[in-house]
Amino acid sequence: MNSSELALYLEAGFIDFNIETDERFLPKILTNNQQEQVKVLENLLFELEHCDEFFFSVAFVTNSGIACLIDTLKELENKHIKGKILASQYQNFTEPRALRRLLQFPNLELKIITSDYNFHAKGYLFHTHATSAKDENYTMIVGSSNLTQSALTVNREWNVQLSSMKDGALIRQMQEELNQAWDDATPVTEEWIAAYERIYGEARSQRQRAYTKIHKLYKINPNKMQAAALQNIAALRAEGKNRALLISATGTGKTYLSAFDVRAAQPKRCLFIVHRGLIARKSKESFEQIIDEHITTGLFTSGHREIDRDYVFATVQTLVKDENLHAFAPDAFDYIIIDEAHHAGAKSYQKVLSYFKPKFLLGMTATPERSDDCDIFKTFDHNIAYEIRLHQALAENMLVPFHYHGVSEIVVDGELLDDNADFVRLTSEERVKNILYYADFYGCDQGRVKGIVFCSRIEEAKALSEAFNQHGKRSAFLAGATSEEERARLIKRLESDEEGVDKLDYLFSVDVLNEGVDIPSVNQIIMLRPTQSAIVFVQQLGRGLRKSKAKRYLEVIDFIGNYENNYMLPIALYGDRSCSKEKLRRIVHNNFLPGASTVYFTDVVRERIFDSLNKNNFLELRKLKESYQLVKSKLGHAPMMLDFLALGDKDPYLFIQKKKSYYNFRQYADHYESTLSATHGRLLEFICLELANGRRLEEVALLRYLMQHTQIDVPAFIQYMQDKYQLTTSAATVASVVNVLSMQFFKTADAQKYGNMPLVNANADSICLSEKFSSMLANKEFYGYVNDTLAYAEKRFLFDYKPAKFYHGFKLYGSYTRKDVCRILNWAKDESAVVYGYRVKYNTCPIFVTYKKDENISESTKYDDRFASPTIFNWQTRSRVNIDSPEVVAIEQPETLKLLFIKKSDAEGSEFYFMGEMLHKQSIGTTITGNKGEKLSIVQMFYEMKTPVEAKIYDYFEG
């Protein structure tokens, strides 16, 4: 940043917000806003990643705050970036553990204000060197955010971020304040922390006593999402439904929710069925906190036979035995609850369900997709009472937040661990030391670590547990064959903080702890297995997300090797089940989770995820059919495309990519008898393949309008687009739309493939549906498919449409093929086959760049195309072109619209990200080396990006 650029940023920030500038240096308010998906933390991390020195001054530093920054602080240590952190003893709130974690970084200086107990300043200062001393600059963040998890992620905080040259008065004043406070502060040493620990402990005890007094007044009531679920269950009962399924993430209070509903329904007798005795006991205890005191409760498990009680909590293993089942009359219970209802397809559950005849049956599960080859939705009559998925629960603060660290597996014997790693490599001493290093480095919130380690094989889990013990950790292995009593004993050892108990630090397992166990105090989870299923990953993550007094967050350490299924990590972590590669890439580099949770991938790990994502085939028929059948089971009937959007499942465009139309896929999946002809089928393929991607809205909107109205003229349609969608269109675009819908835009072969039948007719006065297409819409089945596809395409376009980031018909950073670009630029014909890197036509010049070029391409096409900065792009024409070539002259003309489209590599497929409009600044004639070593003429052009590239996008291409 230089002084002239700074002047522009200040003008945009303080005089005219319409000025396009680099967002990194724009004066701004930083706050936490879940709806806008922004956190103060992301700005703090960005500045740390791009600075060469920093200075923090805050009143409070907590362990949870350090957990949000720990990975970036480690990166700064590796890069030898120095920093100062100044904390305060204000209210003795700063945590000793947090100070100790900061002391481990040799590149950090740490001091604390002890003399001024009213020191409450919060400021963050970052220094960035430049190519010349006069261009040195600083960025400051000043406001209300302390270095705590809540302040950086969820609290309503207000902070101002400003950038300045090094000699700016504001920066100099801040430096003076910081330096004065620093000079007055006390260096933090281990000795000082030991002394402070006693003072902090007393202050913390006082705060806890005050909290306990308030908490005693607290009455357990349904939270916001539980209340909504209870309303839905009550509504189903009012409609005469006698079965319902509740889908609720692990740790979100399913048991309490069922207790609230039982209290509302007031059955004379209730049966609660689980598959573990431990869960039966805990469920009984939970119910007793909610239901009326006069209601009696009892257990029917191994060793307990309290079957005469009002409410009975039974294991299915006990209940399924004939002599036990027949101890009850079939109508003995008015209300039956099935916990972990995805097991309801098992013979034991089916036997129990077939025997009893309750007035109401409630199933509860976090994973309905895992249903033991049984249609769980059919079991509960397709009545889904409510869905509370993991990310909803995190947003609603129903679970503790988690800090996920995706770190690299090590290289053993010269090879990175992969899916086929043998036992020796999995249990090598080198790997054990690496695991222990990260386990200690990340630690836990407070108290001692209580961890679960998930392994890929039983023998690996046993061996690693033994290795942990040899290194001074206390661990045990839990197997499927472990008895209920032994399991309970091991879990108690893990959870206990009592004196005299032989405590455990870690439990090792493969799949045993995925479900059916409740260990709220777990504060660290270690993943030592490739992700085979997003569902299983979330189950295992959920083991540590249950709220507990002893923790404010969960540490998750995932060791990621060269695994084929690495692409599942973003699906599991970010909760996106669309299986859209474009969307998943965007989610990974946006990196937003609701609530205070965070995700960190090392650069190496992030590249492994992208590589796995690029290689994975989301169009595998078996997986598509499974997804289709799942949604069909949920609904109880064949779904349409909009149903997939409503249920948050796979993007139905995948079905189109595989079978050319959703109708074709349904024919494959269901083999149902259709009323449609081959002509209907071809037109559906046209609508699906050419319009359903939602790249341009006008074709979709025009067809939807004409399906409801007779005709419309061009001015009226332009006004309609503005009124309904706040989208400005033009007569030229409407002409292009008609050209597309009459199939004139397409190459002859493509038009013939679709039947070469116009969907619309246009004259000087109006546009209407063609007679043939209009008559075909009389077929209700055809009409249904057309309407569903167009409605889907409309939603797909509008999902991330923002008028402020919509330029020349393109969404900023949206993805487009060359064919899409030809259409949106209103070209008369599809010329995508001959566009290659760029083409000048109709005063437009789309430029397509593969940023990371394959090493095997010819020498004459290894163009030096790159960003010099977020505002400058350097680009080269094709070879054998000089400064006087007509195409160069045409490109340089100000009236030629130059639009940049980039993909990172060929592995990303045929779609390019739209980066915005470019303004030509300079051209230089130069040369490039040809395939035979000869020098070929070429033109180097320098462009200014009209809209500076957003920081995360810029880092994605540069990374």
N, C-alpha and C positions, 0 to 999 in steps of 0.2 A: 504494500500500500504506500503510495506517495501522497504528497500534500494536495495535489490537484484531485486525486481520487477521493481523498478524505473530504474535501470541500463538497464533492458531489454527494457523498454519503450523508453529510450533515444537512445539505439542502433537502435531500429526500426525507430525512428524519425530522427536520424542524420547519421546513417550508412547504414542500410539495411531495406528498406520498406517491404521486403518479410516476415519479422519476424511477426508471429501472436501474437498480444498482445491485452490487454483490451483497447478498443477504448477510454474509459473515460480519461485515463492518457497519451495517445499518444500525443506528440507535434503535433500541427496542426494549419493550417490557418483557421480562421473563417470568412465567408463572407455570403452575401445574394445571393442566386442563385435560381431563380424560376424554371428553368429546372430541377435542381437536387433536388428541394424541400427541401432546407435548408435555415435557417435563423440564424443570430447571436443570436436572441432572444431565440431560443430553447436551446442553450448551456448555456445561462445566467440563464434561468429558471431551467435547470437541476442542475447546480451547487448550486443555491439557495436552491433547494429542498433537497440536500444531504449534505449541510454544517452545521456547528454548530456556525459559526460566519462569517461575511463578512464585506468588506470595499470597497466602490465605490468612485472613484474620477473622475469627469467628468467636462467638461467646461459648457455644457448645460444640463438642466433638463426641460423637457416640460410636460405639462399635458397629451399629447398623449403618451409619453414614460411611464409615471406612469400608464396609462390605460392598457398598455401591461403587467405590473407586479403586478397590484393591488391585484389580487386573491392570488398570491404566497406570497406577502407581508403579507396578512391577515393570511395565513397559518403559516408563520414564527412567527407572533405575538402570535398565539394560542400555538405554540410550545416553546415560550419564547426564540427564537433564536435572538441574538443581532446583530445589524449591524450599521455601520457608513456610512454616505453618505456625500461626500464633493463636493459641486458645485462651480461655479465661476460666478462672475459678468461680465465676459468677454462679451463685446458688449451689455451688459444688455439684453441678450437673454433668460436667465433662467426665467421661468414664475412663478409669485407669486402664482398662483393657484396650480401649481405642488408642490411648497414648502409647502403650507397649507395642501395638501393631505398627504404629508410625515409626517408632524407634528402630525397627528392624531394617529400615531403608537408609543406607549410608549416604544417599544423595540428598536427604532431607535434613533440615535444621528444625528443631522443635522447641518452642518456648511457650510459657504460660503466664498470663497476667495474674499475679497473686495479691498485689498491693491495692489495686483499684477494683473493689468488689462490684462496682457499677458498670464495668466495661462490658458493653453489649453490642459492639460494632460488628457488622457482617460485610466483608468485602473480599473480592477475589481479583487479583491483578496478574495479567499474563504479558510477558515480553516476547516479542518476535523480532529477530534480526532480519535485515534486508540486504540487498546487494550493495547498497551504499549506506554509510552511517547516517546521513540525513533522512533516510527513509525508515529508520528504526521506528517501531510503533508498539503501542500497548493497547490491550483491551481490559477494561475494568467492568466487574459486575458488583453492584452495590445494592443492598436492599434488606430483605427480612430473612433470607434463608441461612440457617446454621448448617453445620456439617453433620446432619442427621438424615436418616432414611426418609422420614416423613416430610421434612422440609424440602428435600431435593426431588420428591416424587409425587406426593399426594396433597400436602397441605395447601391451603389458599395463601400463597406467598406472592409478594410483589418485589421484583428486582429490576433494576435498570442496567442495561449493557451499553457501554459506550466505547468507541475506539478513538485513539489520539496518536499524534506523532510524539516522539519522546520529549520534545520541548514544550508541549502543550501545558497551559497553566493548570488545568484540572488534574492532569496526571502528576504534575510536580507537587501539587497540594496533597494528593492522595499518598504519594511516596513519602512526603514529609510526615504525614500522620502515621503511616505504617512504621516508618523508621523510628519515630519517637516512641511509639508503643513497644516496638521490638527492643529498643535500648533499655526500656524500663522493666522488661519482662525477665522471668527466671528461666534458665535453661532446664529442659526436662531431662532428667536422668532416671535410671532405674531406682536409685536411692530416693529421689524426690517422689516417684510414683508410689514406692512402698510406704512412705510417710503419708502421702495424700490418700492412699487406699483406706486408711482408718477413718479419716474425715469424711470421705465419700460414702463409706459404709454406713456411718451414722445418719448422714443426710438422706441416703436412700431408704433406710429403715423408717425414717419419719414419713417420707413420701408414701411408702408402702402401707404404713398404718393408716394414713389418711385415706388411701385408696380402698383399703379393706373396709373401713367404716362406711364408705359410700357404696361399696359393692354389696354389703349386707342388705342394703335397702333395695338392691336390684332384684327384680322379679323376671323369671324367664318368660319371654313373650316371643311370638313369631317375628322373624325379621321380614324385610320388605318382600323378598322372593318367596319365603315360606308362606307369607300371607296370601300372595297371589296364587300359589299352588293350592292352598287350602280352599280358596274361593272356587277354583276350577274343580276340585274334587267334590265339593258341595254341589256345584252346578251339575256335574255328571249324575250324582245321586238323585237330584231333583228331577232329572230327565228320565229317571227309571233305570239308569245304568247300574249294574251290580259288580262291575270290574273296572279297575283303572291301573295304569302303569305310571309310576313316577321315575323320571330319569334325573338323577342328581349326582353331581360329582362327589368323589370321596371327601369326607370331612365337612360337608355342607349341612349336616344336621338332619339327615333323612329320618333317623330314629325319633328325634324330637318332633319333626314334622308329623310323623305318623301318630305320635302321642297326642299332639294337638288335635289331629283329626278324629282320633278315637274319643277324645274328651268332648268334641263337638257332636259326634254321632251318638255317643252314650249307649254303646251296646251292652247288653247284660253280661255277655262273655266274649272274650277276645283271645285269639291264638296268634302268637308271634313266632314264625318259623325261621330258624337260622341253620347254618351248617357247622358252627363251632360252639362248644360249650362256653368259651370265654365271652363270645359275643352275646350269647343268651343272657349271661349274668349282667353284662354292662347295659344291655338293652332294658332289662328289668329295672336297673337302677335309674336309667334315664326316664322311663315311664313314671316311676314313683315320684319324680320331681314335678310332674305335670298333672297327673290324674288326681281325682278326689281321694282324700285320706281313707275313706271307708271302703274303697275297692281293694280287694285282696289280690296279691300277685304271687306266682310260684314258678319254679323251674321244673321242666320235664326233660332231663338230660341224664347222661351216665352218672349214676349215683344220686339222682334227685327224682322224686315222683310226687310232686305237689300238684296233682291233676284236679283237685277239687276247688282250686282258686278261681276267682273271677277272670283274671287275665293270666294266661299260661304262656311261658316262654320256653319253647322246645327246640331241640335239634332234630333235623330231619332224619338223622341216623337212628335216633331213639323212636321217633314217631312212626317210622315206616314199618316197624316190626308188627306183625299181625296182632299179637296179644296186646300191644300198646295202642295201636290204631283203633281197635275195636273196644277199647276201654271207654271210648267216647261215642255218643250217638252221632250220626252224620250231620244233624242240625244243632249240635252242641254249642257251636260258636256262631254268633251273629256277624262277627268281623274277623277276618283272617288277613294277616300281613305276611308276605313272603320277602324276606331280606335276601339281597344278592339274587334277584329274580331271574337273572340271565341263566341261572342253573335250573330253572323251572322245567326245562325239557328233559332232565334226567329222569330215569325210571322211578327213583325214589320219590321225587317231587310229584311226578305224574300220578303215582299211586295215591299219595296223600290228597292231591287236588281232586282226583276222581271220587274219593270217598266223601269228603266233606261238602256240605251244601250251605255255605254262609250267605247271609244277606248282602254282604259286600266283601270283595276280595281286592286287596291293594298289593301290587308288586312294586318293589323298590330296587333300583340298580343304577350303578354309575356307567355300566358298559352294556347296553342292550345289544350291541353288535356281536358280543361274545355269548351266544345263546345255545351252546351245546347242540348244534344242528337242529334246533327247534325254532319254530316261528313264535318267538316270545310275544310279539305284538298281537298275534292271533289268540294266544292264550289269554290275553287281557282285552279281547274284543276290539283291538285297535284304538282303545281309549287312552290316549297319552294325556295324563292330567297336567303335566308340566315338565319342562326340561331346564335343568340348571347345570350348564356345562362349566368346565373348569374356569374359563376366562370370565364368564359372567360372575362366578363366585369370587374370583380375585377382585373384580371391579367393585363388587358389593361388600368387600371386606369380610367375607364369610370364612376365609382361610388366611393363614399367615402368608405373607409374600415369600417368594424364593429368589435366591441369587444363583443363577445357573452359570457354571464355568465350563465351557467346552475346551478342554486342553488336549494336546496331542499325545497319543500313545508313543512309546519309545521305539527306537530301532533296536531289535535284538538279533545278533549274529548278522548284521548288515541288512536286515529286512524289517520294514514296518509291519507291525501286527495287523493281520487281516482276518477275514472270515475263516480262513483255513489254518490259523496258527495252531501249532501243536501244544501239548501239555507242558513240555519243557520250556518253551518260550513264554507261555502264559504265566508260569510260576517261577520264572527266573529271578535271581536275587536283584538284578538290575531293575526289573519291573517293580518288584516289591518296594525297593527304595524310592522309586519314582512316585508310586502311589502314596507312600507314607509322607513324602515331602509335601505333596499337594494337600493331603489330609490335614497335616499340621499347619501349613501355610494359610489355608482358608478357615480352619477351625470351626467355631460355632458362635452363636450369639453370646450366651452367658453360661456360667457353670461349666460342667465338663461335657465333652463330646458324647452324644448318644446316637450312634450311627448304624445304618443298614448298608451293606455292600451287596449289590446284585451282580452275580457272575453268570457266565454262559453255560458252565458245566458243573456237575456235582463234584467231580474230583478236583477241579480247579478251585472251587469254593472251599473245600476241605483243606487243600494245601495252602492256600493264601491265608486262611484263618490261623493255621499253625505257624506260618511265617510271621504274621502280625504278632502272635504271642512271643515268638523268639525275639522280636524287636521291642518288646516291652509293652505292647498293647494287650488289652484284655479282650479276647474275642471268642466266639463260639460259632459253630456251624449248625444251621437249622435245616433239617431235611423233611421230606414228605412223610417219612416213616417215624418222625419224632412224635412221641405220645403227647396227648393234650396236657398232661401234668408237667412233663419236661418242658414243653413249649411255654407254658405259663411261668415256670420257674426261670427260664432263660430271659423271657421278656421282663419279668420283675427285676432280674439282675441288671438288665439294661436300663430300666427306668429309675431304679432306686437311687436315692441320695442319702439313705439312712446309714448311720454308722454301724459297722459290724457286718454289713451285707457284702458278699463277694461280688463286686460290681463288674459289669461288662461295658467295654467301650464300643464294641461292634458286634453285630450279628451278620453272618454271611449266609446268603441264600441264593437259590436260582429262581424259583417261581413261587415258593411256599408263602412268602409274605406279600404277594401281589394283592391279596384280598382276604377278607374274613379275619382281620386282626386289627386291633385298635391300639396304637402306641403314640399318644399325643406328644410325648416329650422328645420324640426323634427330632434331632436338629441338624443332622448331616446325612446326606445320601450319596453314595459313591456308585457310579455305573461303570462296570467293567465288562460290559457286553455290547455287541452291536445291536442296534435298534431293529428288531425283527417286526415290530408292530407298534404303530403310534398309540394304539389302545393300551397295550401292555406298558409302554413307557409312561403314559399318564397314570396308570394304576400304581406303578412303582413310585413315581414322583409324589403321588397322593399320600403315600405312607407317612410323609413328613409334613403335610400341609395342614393337619388338624391343629386348631388353636390350643395353646397351653400357656399357663402362667409363666412358664420357665423360658419362653422364647418369643422373640419378635419377628424372626425370620428363619428360613431354612436355607442351609448351604447345600448346593447340588454340584457334585464334581463328576463330570462325564469325560472319560478317557476315550478319545475318538481316533481310531486307526483307519486303515485303508478299507473301509467297509462298503459293500455295495449299497446298503440301505441307509447311508448317511442322509439321503434326501428326506428321510422320514422325520429327522430332527425338527426342521421348521414346521412340519405338519403337526407334530406333537406339542412343541413348545408354544407356538403362536395360535394353535387351535384352528388353523385353516385347512378345511377338508376338500377344497375345490379341486386340488391336483392340477391347478393351472401353473405351469412352470413360470410364466411371466409374473403372476401374482406372488408366487413363493419367493422368487428372486427379490421382488420389490419389498416383501415383508421382511426378509433377512436384512437388507441394508437399511430399511426404516427402523427396524429393531425396537418396536414398541410393544410393551406388555401392559395390561391394565394394572392399576394399583401401584404398589411399591416394588413389584418384582422387576428383575433385570436379567438380561442375557448377555453373555460375553463369549465370543469365539476368537481364538487367536487367528491371525491372518492365514496361517497354514490350514487350520481346521475349516475356516470359511471357504477356502478354495476347494477343499475336499468335498464340502457340502454342495457347492455349485457344480463341481465335476460330476458328482453322483446324480445331481438333479438333471444335468444335461444328458447323461447316459441313460437315465431311467425311462422306460416306456410306460407312460401312464395310459396308453391306448391298448393295453393287453386285454383281450376280450373277456377273459375269465374274471378279472378284477372289475371291469365295467359292468358285467352281468351281475356280479355280487352286489355292487353298489345299487344297481337298478332294483334288484330283488329286495334289498334292505328297505329302500324307500317305499316300494310296493307293499311290503309287510307292514310298515308303519301306518300307511294310509288305509290298507285293506282293499285297495284297488290299484289299477295301473296308473302310474304317475305321468304327468305331463312335465315339460321343461320347467315351468314356473314352480312346480312342487319341489324340485331340487334346490332352487334358490331359497324357498321358504323354509326348508328344513336344514339349510346350511350344509348340504352334502356336496358331492362332486359337481363341478361345473358341467352342466349338460352339453356344453359345446364339445366336450370330449366324445360324446356319442355321435355327434355330427362328423367330427374329424375321422372317426373310425368307419362309419357306415353311410356317410354323405347326407343323411337326414335322420332326424329323430324317429320319424315314421319307419324308416328302414331298420333302425336298431330295435324298435319295439317288435317288428316282424320277426327279427332274429331271436329276440329274447322270449317272446310269448307265443309265436307261431299262431296268432289269432286270425280269425276270418275277417278280412277287410272288404270294404265296399269300393276301395279306390282302384283306379285303372293305372296303367303304365304312364299315361300322360299326367295324371295327378302326381304320381311318384316323381317324375322328372321335374315338375314345377316345384315340388317340395324340396328337391335337391338344390334347385336354383335359389330359393328363398333362404334355405339353411346355409349353403356354402357361400353365397355372395352377400347376404344381408345380416345373418344372425350374429356375426362377430361384433356388431354394434360399433363399427368404426365410423360410420356416418349415420346420423339420425334421420335425415330428410326422407330417404326412400321408405324407411319404416313408418315414419309419421304420415307420409302421403298415403301409403296403402291402408293404414289403419283408419285414416279419415275417410277414404273413399269406400271402405267396407261398410261404413255407417251412413254415408251421404252419397248423393248422386254424382256431384262434380264440384270442382273448385277452380277459381281462376288464380293466376300467378300472384297478383298483389294480395289477394285474400289469404293465400297459403303462406306468403312471407309474413303477414301479420299474425296468422295462426301460430307459426313457429315462435314468434316473439312472445305472444301472449301466454302460450301454454308451457313453453320450455325456456323462456328468456334466452333464446338463441337467435342471433342475427344471421339471416341467410340472404341470398341475392337471386336476381332473375337468372344469372349465369349458372348458379348452383341448381336452381329448379330445372333449367334446361338439361343440365348434366344428369339430374335424377331421372327425368323422363327418358333420356338417352340410355340409362342403365336399365330401367324397368321395361323398356321396349326392346332390350337385348341388343341395341345397336353398338353399345360400348365394347362388347366382347368380341374376341376373335371368332371367326366363322365356326371353327371346330367346337369351341365352347358353347356358342349359341345353339348349335345343332344338338349338342349333348343334352341341353335343357329343353329341347323341343322347339326352339326358335319361335316361341309364341310370346308376343307382347302382353304385358300385364296391364299396361295403360295406353290410352290414346290421348293425343293432345292436338289442339288446334289453336288458332290465334286467341280464342276467347276463354277456353277452359281445358281442364284435365279431367278425365274420367277413366274408370276401369274399362279394359277391353271387353267386348261382348263375350268372347270365348272364356276369359278368366272369370267374368261375372257369373256366367252360367255354371261354371265348375264349382263356384262357391256355394251353390245351392245344395251340394252334397255336405251334410252336417259334419261328417267325419273329416273331410278335407278342410272345411271352414275352421273346425276346431284346431287342427294342426297348424294352419296358417296363422290363426289368431294367437295361438300359444307361442309360436316361434317369433312373431313380430313383437308380442308383449315382452318376451324374454330379451330380444335384441334392444328394445327400448330401455329396459332396466339395466342391461349391460352397459349401454352408453351413459345413462344418467348416474350410474353408481359412483363414478369419480369425476363427473363433469363439473367443472367450476368455471364460470364465465371469465373470471380474472386470469385463468391459466389456459385459455382457449385461443389459439392463434391460427388464422387462415384455415380453419376447419379441423385443426389438429389439437389434441390435448397435450400439453407440455409433459414430456416423459412418458406419454402413451406409446404403445408399440404398434408398428404398422409394417406391412409388406410393401414391396414395390408396387404391386397391383393396387393396394389400398391407396397409395399415394397418387397414382395416376387418376384414380376415380375422384378422390377428394379435391385434387387440383383442377377438376372439371375438364380433363383432357378428353377429347372426342373418342379416343380408342385406348384400349389396354395395350400399352407399350412396355409392360414390365419386362418382357423377354429381352429388350434391347436397351434398357436403361443402364445396366451395369453400375458403374460408380456414380454417374451423374448424367443429366441430359437437360438441354435448354429447349424449352417449348412454351409457346404462348406467354412469353415474359416470365416464366417460372423456371427455376433450376433446383430440383431436389438433388442433394448430395448424400450418397450412401457410403458410410465408412465402417470397415471392420477394424476396431481399435487395436486388438492384439492379433496381428497377422500370423498365419501359419508359416512356420519356417520353411516348409516345402514348396511354397508358391514360387513362381518364376521371379527372377531378379528384377525384371522390368515392371513388375507390379508391386514391389515392396516400397510403396509410397510412404513418405514421412508425414503422416497425418496425426496431429496430436494437439492437445491443449497446452498452451504456454501458461495459462492461468484460467480461472473460471470465466474470464471475460474475453480471452483471446484464443482463437483457433487457427492453427497453421495447417494448410491443406495443399496437396499437389494434384494437378490435373493428370490425365493419362499421359503416357510417354509419346514422343514424336509430335508434340505440340509446342509452339513457341509463343512469344509474347504478342505477336501480331496475328495469330490464328483467329479466324472468325468466331469460334466458340469462346475463346478467351475474352475477346472484345465484348461479346454478348453478355458473358457472365459479369464482367466488370461494370456494366451499365447500372446506374442506380435504380432504374425502373424494373430490372430483373429481380424477381423475388427469390432469394437464395435461402433454402431451408435445409437444415442439417439433421441427418438421421444416422444414429450410431448403434452398433451392437458390439459387445465386448470381444466376442470371438465367433468363429463359424459354428462352434458347438452350441450356440444359442439358437440356431435354426435360421429361418428366413425373415424374422421380424427384427425391426430396428426401432430404437427409442427416438422419439422426436425431441430434439434438443432446442429447437427454436429457430428464429430468423437470424441470419448473419448479415453484417454490413461490411462491404469490401473496403479495405484500407490500403492495400499495397500488393503489387505483383512483381515478381522477380524471375527473369528467365534463368534457368539453371540446367543441370543435367542429372541423369540417373544412369547407373550401370546396367547394361542389357544382359541378356542370357549368355552372350558370348564374350562378355567383357567390354563391349563397345560402349561409347558414351551416347546416350539418347537425350534429345532435348525434352524439357519439361518445364512447367511454370509453377513456381511456389507462390501461393496466395496467402495473405494474412487477413483474417477476419476479426471483427469485433462481434461478440455475441450480444444481440439486442437485449436479451434477457440473460443475465449472468447465471451460470450453471449452479444449481443448488449444491451445497457442500457434500451431502451424502452421495449424490449422483456422481459428482466430480471424483470423490474418493473411490467410488466403485470402479470407474473406468481406469483411474490411475493406479489402483491397488494391484 
